[in-house]
Amino acid sequence: MRRLFLFLGLFFLLADTGFSLLQHLQMPLDGDLAGIVLPSAWYSEVLRDPFGFSVLWEGKRYAATNRFFVHWFMGVYFRQVPLFLQHFTDPVGSVYLAAALLKTGIQVGIAWLLAAYISGTGNPLRKGFLLAAVLVVPLFQHTAYGGTMGVISQSVTYTCFYSLPLGVLLLFLLPFYRAWQKGGGQPLHWSVVVVLPVLAVVLAFSGPLGAPAGLLAGGLGLAGLLKRAATDRRWLSELLQPVPRPLLYTGTFFMLLCLYTLYIGQFNLENETANLPLWERYARLPAGLFNLLTIRLGLPLLVSAVALNGFLLHRQQQLGDEQAAVVLRILKGLALFSVFFILLLPLGGYREYRPNLIRQDTLLPVILCLVFGFGLSAFRLLQVGSGLFRKRYSIFVVAVLAVFTLADASLTRENRCEKAALETIARSQEPVVRLSNDCRVLSWVRITDPRDSEMNGRLLLLWQVTPELRLYYQE
């Protein structure tokens, strides 16, 4: 029976991953790719000043002041990988394959980390790991519910700026989580001691979510320790005594870096493209949250499932289940983190293309909390209770996962028009190519002036899609 479960679990995970790759292959490119990969003059300063020192010493203001590592990574990846993939496919296809492989890799990494948090092991061949992975993987939505709760964005740039840093944050926090589970005292492997400070630096300078989410998680953890110290009438230093010193030093270092990067983020010119009074940003929060909870079934279903699991865990706690009490405490912490994160969102600035501030991308830390909360609570509930309870609860879990699996079981070729346009540009002999389609081609909007396509043309030349610089426009 154990071998059968392992086989079925591995088959499901591999099939889901393969299907996700096919889904990602159908997604169009986005309008930020060329400016980041080449890069444009708008983004060149951040590559010269990775840590924002010119902001401190010279008072400079430029785009993406605290986002160096994502810009650097995307530049390296999309300058090299599509060219390598051209050994196996055509130039146009290599670009879409590179983007799909990157998004799939990030998805697998985040799913693996969540399963490791839930099961306590990172070994994919362990029964506990497979169960945890099966519980969370169907919640990675791309089509029907992707716009409201997708962990991986349709845009590869947004995936790199939002999903990837949060995946790195999960990796960074894993030793802290395991030390908390074991009460500290366990020596750390030398590789963890070496890698953690590097991850701290990378996280602090990678996108808009990693640093604030990490700082909030650290702040709530510290608040919990202070509360426990006051309740037990003990000094904070006593509670921290069992914690390995490298974790304390690295955690402190990371939080200081986050404070620094949030400060230099105030000099990001991208935040000055649109401004809105702070009170009005807060006034728009409820509308944004209401939209996400009512447009599609996925997010409210996930919230309801986590709430029900919390209620069932509370009943188990009353029956004396200590592990249920631990999981319930984690759920409360995730809920607290989510509330504070939403309330802090307006402080991060305003963008016209996110009129209500809350959107799938900005709410991603909360979505990951819900996915983790469901997986962790379901994992525990499937291990406890009488045979009848376990049977009924198993049916509920299968039903929930089936809804998400079936909702995400479609393939929509959303890049068909864009891909055809790129192939037209590749085949053309004209220096300026007229396109007769209405879709967006490496842009957020239709390009009606050939001069607006110069940056994209340079990127197509870099990818060897065209033999020389070609501009294009749409009628």
C-alpha positions as CSV (number, residue, x, y, z in Angstrom):
1,M,0.0,0.0,0.0
2,R,2.8,2.4,0.8
3,R,4.5,1.8,-2.5
4,L,1.2,2.4,-4.3
5,F,0.7,5.7,-2.5
6,L,4.2,6.7,-3.3
7,F,3.7,5.9,-7.0
8,L,0.3,7.7,-7.2
9,G,1.7,10.7,-5.4
10,L,4.7,11.0,-7.6
11,F,2.6,10.4,-10.7
12,F,0.2,13.2,-9.7
13,L,3.0,15.7,-8.9
14,L,4.9,14.9,-12.1
15,A,1.7,15.2,-14.2
16,D,0.7,18.4,-12.6
17,T,4.2,19.9,-13.1
18,G,4.2,18.8,-16.8
19,F,0.8,20.3,-17.4
20,S,1.8,23.5,-15.6
21,L,4.8,23.7,-18.0
22,L,2.3,23.4,-21.0
23,Q,0.2,26.2,-19.5
24,H,3.1,28.5,-19.0
25,L,4.1,27.9,-22.6
26,Q,0.8,29.4,-23.7
27,M,1.4,32.7,-21.9
28,P,2.4,35.9,-23.7
29,L,5.5,37.9,-22.9
30,D,5.2,41.3,-21.2
31,G,6.0,44.9,-21.7
32,D,8.8,45.2,-19.1
33,L,11.0,42.4,-20.4
34,A,13.0,44.4,-22.9
35,G,13.7,47.3,-20.6
36,I,15.0,44.9,-17.9
37,V,17.0,42.5,-20.0
38,L,18.9,44.9,-22.2
39,P,18.6,47.1,-20.0
40,S,17.1,50.5,-20.8
41,A,18.5,53.7,-19.6
42,W,15.7,53.8,-17.0
43,Y,17.0,50.7,-15.3
44,S,20.7,51.0,-15.9
45,E,21.5,52.9,-12.8
46,V,20.3,50.2,-10.4
47,L,22.8,47.8,-12.1
48,R,25.6,50.3,-11.4
49,D,24.5,50.9,-7.8
50,P,23.3,47.6,-6.4
51,F,23.0,48.6,-2.8
52,G,21.8,52.2,-3.2
53,F,24.9,53.9,-1.8
54,S,24.5,56.8,-4.2
55,V,21.1,57.4,-2.7
56,L,22.8,57.9,0.7
57,W,25.9,59.8,-0.4
58,E,24.6,61.8,-3.3
59,G,20.8,61.9,-2.8
60,K,20.2,60.3,-6.2
61,R,16.8,59.1,-7.3
62,Y,16.4,56.4,-9.9
63,A,14.2,53.5,-10.9
64,A,14.2,50.3,-8.8
65,T,16.6,51.5,-6.1
66,N,16.3,48.4,-4.0
67,R,15.7,45.7,-6.7
68,F,19.1,45.0,-8.0
69,F,19.2,41.2,-7.8
70,V,16.0,40.6,-9.7
71,H,17.1,42.9,-12.5
72,W,20.5,41.3,-12.6
73,F,19.0,37.7,-12.6
74,M,16.5,38.5,-15.4
75,G,19.2,40.1,-17.5
76,V,21.5,37.1,-17.2
77,Y,18.8,34.5,-17.7
78,F,17.1,36.0,-20.7
79,R,20.3,37.0,-22.4
80,Q,21.7,33.4,-22.2
81,V,19.0,30.8,-21.8
82,P,17.0,31.5,-25.0
83,L,20.2,31.3,-27.1
84,F,21.0,28.0,-25.5
85,L,17.5,26.6,-26.1
86,Q,17.9,27.4,-29.8
87,H,19.9,24.2,-30.0
88,F,16.6,22.5,-29.6
89,T,13.9,24.8,-31.0
90,D,13.5,27.9,-33.2
91,P,14.4,31.4,-32.0
92,V,10.8,32.5,-31.3
93,G,9.9,29.2,-29.6
94,S,13.1,29.4,-27.5
95,V,11.9,32.7,-25.8
96,Y,8.6,31.2,-24.7
97,L,10.3,28.0,-23.6
98,A,12.8,29.9,-21.5
99,A,10.0,31.9,-19.8
100,A,7.9,28.7,-19.2
101,L,10.9,26.8,-17.8
102,L,11.7,29.7,-15.4
103,K,8.1,30.0,-14.2
104,T,7.8,26.2,-13.7
105,G,11.1,26.1,-11.8
106,I,9.9,28.8,-9.4
107,Q,6.6,27.0,-9.0
108,V,8.3,23.7,-8.2
109,G,10.7,25.4,-5.8
110,I,7.9,27.1,-3.8
111,A,5.8,23.9,-3.7
112,W,8.8,21.9,-2.5
113,L,9.5,24.4,0.3
114,L,5.9,24.5,1.4
115,A,5.8,20.7,1.5
116,A,9.1,20.7,3.5
117,Y,7.6,23.1,6.0
118,I,4.5,21.0,6.4
119,S,6.0,17.5,6.5
120,G,9.3,18.3,8.3
121,T,11.3,16.7,5.5
122,G,12.6,17.7,2.1
123,N,12.9,14.1,0.8
124,P,10.3,13.7,-2.1
125,L,10.3,10.0,-1.6
126,R,8.9,10.2,2.0
127,K,5.2,9.5,2.4
128,G,4.7,12.7,4.6
129,F,6.4,14.9,2.0
130,L,4.3,13.5,-0.8
131,L,1.1,14.0,1.1
132,A,2.0,17.6,1.9
133,A,2.9,18.3,-1.7
134,V,-0.4,16.8,-2.9
135,L,-2.2,19.1,-0.5
136,V,-0.7,22.3,-1.8
137,V,0.1,21.7,-5.5
138,P,-3.5,21.9,-6.7
139,L,-3.8,25.3,-5.1
140,F,-1.2,26.7,-7.6
141,Q,-3.7,28.2,-10.1
142,H,-3.0,29.5,-13.6
143,T,-6.2,29.8,-15.6
144,A,-9.6,30.0,-13.9
145,Y,-8.5,31.3,-10.5
146,G,-5.1,32.5,-11.5
147,G,-6.1,36.2,-11.6
148,T,-7.2,36.2,-8.0
149,M,-5.0,33.6,-6.2
150,G,-2.3,32.6,-8.7
151,V,1.1,32.0,-7.0
152,I,2.8,32.2,-10.4
153,S,1.8,35.2,-12.5
154,Q,1.0,35.0,-16.2
155,S,3.8,37.7,-16.7
156,V,7.3,36.3,-16.3
157,T,8.5,39.6,-15.1
158,Y,5.9,39.7,-12.3
159,T,6.8,36.1,-11.4
160,C,10.4,37.1,-11.0
161,F,9.7,40.2,-9.0
162,Y,6.9,38.8,-6.7
163,S,7.0,35.0,-6.7
164,L,10.7,34.4,-6.8
165,P,11.7,36.6,-3.9
166,L,9.0,35.0,-1.7
167,G,10.3,31.6,-2.6
168,V,13.8,32.8,-1.5
169,L,12.2,34.1,1.7
170,L,10.7,30.7,2.4
171,L,14.1,29.1,1.9
172,F,15.7,31.7,4.2
173,L,13.1,31.2,7.0
174,L,13.2,27.4,6.9
175,P,16.1,27.0,9.4
176,F,14.3,29.5,11.8
177,Y,11.1,27.5,11.5
178,R,12.8,24.2,12.2
179,A,14.7,25.7,15.1
180,W,11.4,27.0,16.5
181,Q,9.8,23.5,16.1
182,K,12.7,21.8,17.9
183,G,13.0,24.4,20.6
184,G,16.5,25.4,19.3
185,G,19.6,23.7,20.5
186,Q,20.2,21.8,17.3
187,P,23.6,22.7,15.6
188,L,23.3,24.1,12.1
189,H,25.0,22.6,9.2
190,W,28.0,24.7,8.0
191,S,26.3,25.2,4.6
192,V,23.3,26.9,6.3
193,V,25.6,29.2,8.2
194,V,27.3,30.2,5.0
195,V,24.3,30.5,2.8
196,L,21.9,32.4,5.1
197,P,23.7,35.7,5.1
198,V,23.9,35.6,1.3
199,L,20.2,35.0,1.1
200,A,19.6,37.9,3.5
201,V,21.4,40.3,1.2
202,V,19.7,38.9,-1.9
203,L,16.3,39.1,-0.3
204,A,16.7,42.7,0.9
205,F,17.5,43.9,-2.6
206,S,15.0,41.8,-4.6
207,G,11.6,43.2,-5.5
208,P,8.8,44.9,-3.6
209,L,7.6,42.0,-1.3
210,G,10.5,40.1,0.1
211,A,11.9,42.7,2.4
212,P,8.6,44.0,3.9
213,A,7.2,40.4,4.3
214,G,10.4,39.3,5.9
215,L,10.5,42.3,8.2
216,L,6.9,41.8,9.2
217,A,7.5,38.1,9.9
218,G,10.6,38.9,12.0
219,G,8.7,41.6,13.9
220,L,5.8,39.4,14.7
221,G,8.2,36.7,15.8
222,L,10.0,39.1,18.1
223,A,6.6,40.4,19.4
224,G,5.6,36.8,20.2
225,L,8.9,36.2,22.2
226,L,8.4,39.5,24.1
227,K,4.8,38.4,25.0
228,R,6.0,35.0,26.1
229,A,8.8,36.6,28.2
230,A,6.3,38.9,29.9
231,T,3.9,36.0,30.5
232,D,6.6,33.7,31.9
233,R,8.3,36.5,33.8
234,R,11.6,35.7,32.1
235,W,14.2,37.8,30.4
236,L,14.1,37.7,26.6
237,S,17.8,36.6,26.6
238,E,16.7,33.5,28.5
239,L,14.2,32.6,25.8
240,L,16.9,33.2,23.1
241,Q,19.5,31.2,24.8
242,P,18.8,27.8,23.1
243,V,18.6,29.5,19.6
244,P,21.8,28.9,17.5
245,R,23.9,32.1,17.4
246,P,24.2,32.1,13.6
247,L,20.4,32.3,13.4
248,L,20.2,35.2,15.8
249,Y,23.0,37.2,14.1
250,T,21.7,36.5,10.6
251,G,18.1,37.3,11.6
252,T,19.2,40.6,13.1
253,F,21.3,41.4,10.1
254,F,18.4,40.7,7.7
255,M,16.0,42.9,9.6
256,L,18.5,45.8,9.6
257,L,19.0,45.3,5.8
258,C,15.2,45.3,5.3
259,L,14.9,48.6,7.2
260,Y,17.7,50.0,5.0
261,T,16.2,48.8,1.7
262,L,12.8,50.1,2.6
263,Y,14.4,53.5,3.3
264,I,16.2,53.7,-0.1
265,G,13.0,52.4,-1.7
266,Q,11.5,55.8,-1.0
267,F,13.8,57.2,-3.7
268,N,12.5,54.9,-6.4
269,L,11.4,57.0,-9.3
270,E,8.8,54.3,-10.2
271,N,6.8,55.4,-7.1
272,E,6.5,58.9,-8.4
273,T,4.7,58.1,-11.6
274,A,1.4,58.4,-9.8
275,N,0.5,59.7,-6.4
276,L,-2.5,59.4,-4.2
277,P,-3.1,60.7,-0.6
278,L,-2.5,58.0,2.0
279,W,-6.1,58.3,3.4
280,E,-7.5,57.6,-0.1
281,R,-5.2,54.6,-0.5
282,Y,-6.7,53.1,2.7
283,A,-10.2,54.0,1.5
284,R,-9.6,51.8,-1.6
285,L,-8.4,48.7,0.3
286,P,-11.9,47.3,1.0
287,A,-12.9,47.5,-2.7
288,G,-9.8,45.7,-3.8
289,L,-10.3,42.9,-1.2
290,F,-14.0,42.6,-2.0
291,N,-13.2,42.2,-5.7
292,L,-10.7,39.4,-5.1
293,L,-13.1,37.6,-2.9
294,T,-16.1,37.8,-5.2
295,I,-14.8,37.6,-8.8
296,R,-14.0,33.9,-8.7
297,L,-14.7,31.0,-6.4
298,G,-11.1,30.0,-5.7
299,L,-10.0,32.4,-3.0
300,P,-13.2,32.4,-0.9
301,L,-13.2,28.6,-1.1
302,L,-9.6,28.5,0.1
303,V,-10.3,31.0,3.0
304,S,-13.4,28.9,4.0
305,A,-11.4,25.7,3.9
306,V,-8.7,27.1,6.2
307,A,-11.3,28.5,8.6
308,L,-13.1,25.1,8.8
309,N,-9.7,23.4,9.4
310,G,-9.1,25.9,12.2
311,F,-12.4,25.1,13.8
312,L,-11.7,21.3,13.6
313,L,-8.2,21.8,15.1
314,H,-9.8,23.8,17.9
315,R,-12.0,20.8,18.7
316,Q,-8.9,18.6,18.6
317,Q,-7.1,20.9,21.0
318,Q,-10.0,20.7,23.4
319,L,-9.6,16.9,23.3
320,G,-6.0,17.3,24.5
321,D,-4.2,17.1,21.1
322,E,-1.0,19.1,21.6
323,Q,0.1,19.0,18.0
324,A,-3.3,20.4,17.0
325,A,-2.7,23.3,19.4
326,V,0.7,24.0,17.8
327,V,-0.8,24.0,14.3
328,L,-3.7,26.2,15.5
329,R,-1.1,28.7,16.9
330,I,0.6,28.8,13.5
331,L,-2.7,29.5,11.8
332,K,-3.3,32.4,14.2
333,G,0.2,33.7,13.4
334,L,-0.5,33.5,9.7
335,A,-3.8,35.3,10.1
336,L,-2.1,38.0,12.1
337,F,0.6,38.4,9.5
338,S,-2.0,38.6,6.7
339,V,-4.0,41.3,8.5
340,F,-0.9,43.4,9.2
341,F,0.4,43.0,5.7
342,I,-2.9,44.2,4.1
343,L,-3.0,47.2,6.4
344,L,0.6,48.1,5.5
345,L,0.0,47.8,1.7
346,P,-0.9,51.5,1.2
347,L,2.4,52.6,2.7
348,G,4.1,50.9,-0.3
349,G,2.9,53.5,-2.8
350,Y,0.3,53.7,-5.5
351,R,0.2,52.5,-9.2
352,E,-2.5,53.6,-11.6
353,Y,-2.7,50.0,-13.0
354,R,-3.6,48.8,-9.5
355,P,-6.4,51.3,-8.6
356,N,-7.5,49.5,-5.5
357,L,-4.0,48.5,-4.4
358,I,-4.9,44.9,-3.6
359,R,-4.4,42.6,-6.5
360,Q,-3.2,39.0,-6.9
361,D,0.4,40.1,-7.1
362,T,0.5,42.5,-4.1
363,L,-1.5,40.0,-2.0
364,L,0.8,37.1,-2.8
365,P,2.3,36.8,0.7
366,V,-1.3,36.4,2.1
367,I,-2.1,33.8,-0.7
368,L,1.0,31.8,0.3
369,C,-0.1,32.0,3.9
370,L,-3.5,30.5,2.9
371,V,-1.9,27.8,0.8
372,F,0.5,26.9,3.6
373,G,-2.2,27.2,6.3
374,F,-4.5,24.8,4.4
375,G,-1.8,22.3,3.7
376,L,-0.5,22.3,7.3
377,S,-3.9,22.1,8.9
378,A,-5.2,19.4,6.5
379,F,-1.9,17.4,7.0
380,R,-2.5,17.3,10.8
381,L,-6.2,16.6,10.6
382,L,-5.6,13.6,8.3
383,Q,-3.4,12.1,11.0
384,V,-5.8,12.3,13.9
385,G,-9.3,11.4,14.9
386,S,-11.4,8.3,14.6
387,G,-11.7,6.2,11.5
388,L,-15.1,7.8,10.7
389,F,-13.8,11.3,11.2
390,R,-10.7,10.7,9.1
391,K,-12.8,9.2,6.3
392,R,-15.3,12.0,6.2
393,Y,-12.5,14.6,6.4
394,S,-10.6,12.9,3.6
395,I,-13.7,13.1,1.4
396,F,-13.8,16.9,2.1
397,V,-10.2,17.4,1.3
398,V,-10.4,15.4,-1.9
399,A,-13.5,17.5,-2.9
400,V,-11.7,20.8,-2.3
401,L,-8.6,19.7,-4.2
402,A,-10.8,18.3,-7.1
403,V,-12.5,21.7,-7.5
404,F,-9.1,23.4,-7.8
405,T,-7.7,20.7,-10.1
406,L,-10.6,20.7,-12.5
407,A,-10.8,24.5,-12.5
408,D,-7.2,24.7,-13.7
409,A,-7.4,21.9,-16.2
410,S,-7.6,24.0,-19.3
411,L,-5.0,25.1,-21.9
412,T,-5.6,28.6,-23.4
413,R,-3.2,29.7,-26.1
414,E,-3.1,33.3,-25.0
415,N,0.2,33.9,-26.8
416,R,-1.0,32.7,-30.3
417,C,-1.4,36.2,-31.7
418,E,1.8,37.5,-30.2
419,K,3.8,34.5,-31.3
420,A,2.5,34.8,-34.9
421,A,3.4,38.5,-34.8
422,L,7.0,37.7,-33.8
423,E,7.3,35.1,-36.5
424,T,6.0,37.7,-39.0
425,I,8.7,40.1,-37.9
426,A,11.3,37.3,-38.1
427,R,10.3,36.5,-41.7
428,S,10.0,40.0,-43.0
429,Q,12.7,41.7,-45.0
430,E,11.6,45.2,-44.2
431,P,13.3,47.5,-41.6
432,V,9.9,48.5,-40.4
433,V,7.2,45.8,-40.2
434,R,3.5,46.5,-40.3
435,L,1.4,44.1,-38.2
436,S,-2.3,43.7,-38.8
437,N,-3.1,42.2,-35.4
438,D,-4.6,43.8,-32.3
439,C,-2.7,41.9,-29.6
440,R,0.1,43.2,-27.5
441,V,3.6,42.3,-28.8
442,L,6.3,42.5,-26.1
443,S,4.3,45.4,-24.7
444,W,1.5,46.3,-22.3
445,V,-0.3,48.3,-25.0
446,R,-0.6,48.2,-28.8
447,I,2.4,49.8,-30.6
448,T,1.2,52.3,-33.2
449,D,4.5,54.3,-33.6
450,P,7.5,52.3,-34.9
451,R,9.8,54.3,-32.7
452,D,8.1,52.8,-29.6
453,S,9.3,49.4,-30.7
454,E,13.0,50.1,-30.8
455,M,13.8,48.5,-27.4
456,N,11.8,45.4,-28.3
457,G,13.6,45.3,-31.7
458,R,16.9,45.3,-30.0
459,L,15.8,42.5,-27.8
460,L,14.7,40.4,-30.8
461,L,18.1,41.1,-32.4
462,L,19.8,39.8,-29.2
463,W,17.7,36.7,-29.3
464,Q,18.6,36.2,-33.0
465,V,14.9,36.3,-33.9
466,T,15.9,38.9,-36.5
467,P,19.3,39.2,-38.3
468,E,19.2,43.0,-37.9
469,L,17.3,45.7,-36.0
470,R,13.7,45.8,-37.1
471,L,11.0,48.1,-35.9
472,Y,7.3,47.3,-36.0
473,Y,3.9,48.9,-35.5
474,Q,0.3,47.8,-35.5
475,E,-2.6,49.2,-37.5
